[in-house]
Amino acid sequence: MDPSRIITLDPDIAAGYEELARTTGHSRNELIADALLDYLDRELADQARTLRGLAEAEHKDFASDESMEALFAQYGGPNRAALRAKNERELWVDYGLPQCE
């Protein structure tokens, strides 16, 4: 048998596909092939995004703090400086440490 057509499934997964095949009128193999193709497409797209991000990072192609603040201000996002200051104050209080000026 062609090894590209052999797959071992957990019995519960196989039973789920059998039930889905009965209720949808599609074959179990068709459903599994569709699921594998969807997974492969998603993973390849995710990998491509990751590789693009790594390439951008290697070239230090990042948005500046100022451009991100402007974007957040335009779309009602967080004020990062204010959030950072609030988080720092809370950390000092949580640990009972004096705040640095």
Salt bridges, closest charged atoms under 4 A:
GLU18 OE2 - ARG28 NH1 3.07
GLU19 OE1 - ARG22 NH2 2.82
GLU30 OE1 - HIS26 ND1 3.29
ASP46 OD1 - ARG49 NH2 3.51
ASP65 OD1 - ARG80 NH2 2.65
GLU69 OE2 - ARG80 NE 3.76
GLU90 OE2 - LYS86 NZ 2.59
